[in-house]
Amino acid sequence: MKRLLLLFSIIALALIPCANVRAQESDTCDFVIAGTWQVDAPGQAQPTYYRFATDGSMKVLARSGQDQKWIETASANYKINDVWAPKTIEFTPINGGNVFKAGTTAMQITQFNEGSMTTVAPGEGPAHWTRVDSHRYFVVFAGRMGTARDGAPQFAMLIKTQGTRQQIESFGVYPVRDESIGKNVPVIGPIPDNIISEFVNEPDPSWQNEAMLRLELTPAEYARSLRVMRDWEKRASQDELLYPIYYMDNVIFVDQLAKSVDSCDMKIKEYNMTWLLSDKVIADHNLPQVVFYYTKELRRMNDSLHVTDAKLYKFTKSRDDLPPED
């Protein structure tokens, strides 16, 4: 085990300069526009809603008729000039309706953050955009201690909720019994539903063999974290993981996921692993248990931000004044 940890430390140490370069190049987060925005512009009798998809398309939604039914009034493809420092957003109509002129329309982005932005179209005054969402978003780091030999489920979940409905994405390591060799072997990838169901509720505080940290995210934070998870899902499915030992890959994954949450607003306190034998999480515990102790440390450092079951299951009703989801 010590030899594996030493190898892990040597390889991971070689990756640190690359990570530092990326951090220096990306002091701010990319602007995630996907989602629904309420737009208030000069001369408008009522707000308009723009719904942006991740594939570069969008549609304009508004109420119509005596029954005030939501309808699509226009659609377009959109392009932001720079997701790190956006200055313009261009719309090329698919169905221009009464919203978009023929050809490409470019709006200047004069102010932006994760929840709002201000744009100016040619010949018009400023329009104010506010992100609206009937969903809630969470990231969950969870796992069991297991044994030094076999480990246990240790993973992360991303949860998107609307009312009582939940959409769960997951990735990590869990043991599977291999009868041909008579022992458990680790598997990396999405976590099976029967294991997920065991982590629907937070563990009792007196339990020392389970750990959980549940954080609420903004839509943009959720989108960034989902990109990290999708990247690791792709690595696992294409057999392009960083290390031949899944426990090592899992440590890197959960650390990257935590940093994706913390990369913009310093929202959470990170446990900054040194990846060396002097690191208290890496050095003091067997590799199959490292993610469990990493999660415990994250929870200790961010206990005040943890979303309890009572807060999680305080369902928010869908707002009647928002366009329905597709």
Secondary structure, 3 states (H helix, E strand, C coil): CHHHHHHHHHHHHHHHHHHHHHHHHCCCCCCCCCEEEEEECCCCCCCEEEEECCCCEEEEEEEECCCCEEEEEEEEEEEECCCCCCCEEEEEEEECCCCCCCCCEEEEEEEECCCEEEEECCCCCEEEEEEECCCEEEEEEEEECCECCCECCEEEEEEEEECCEEEEEEEEEEEEEECCCCEEEEEEECCCHHHHHHHCCCCCCCCCCEEEEEEEECHHHHHHHHHHHHHHHHHHHCCCCCCCCHHHHHHHHHHHHHHHHHCCCCCCCCCCCCCCCCCHHHHHCCHHHHHHHHHHHHHHHCHHHCCCHHHHCCCCCCCCCCCCCC
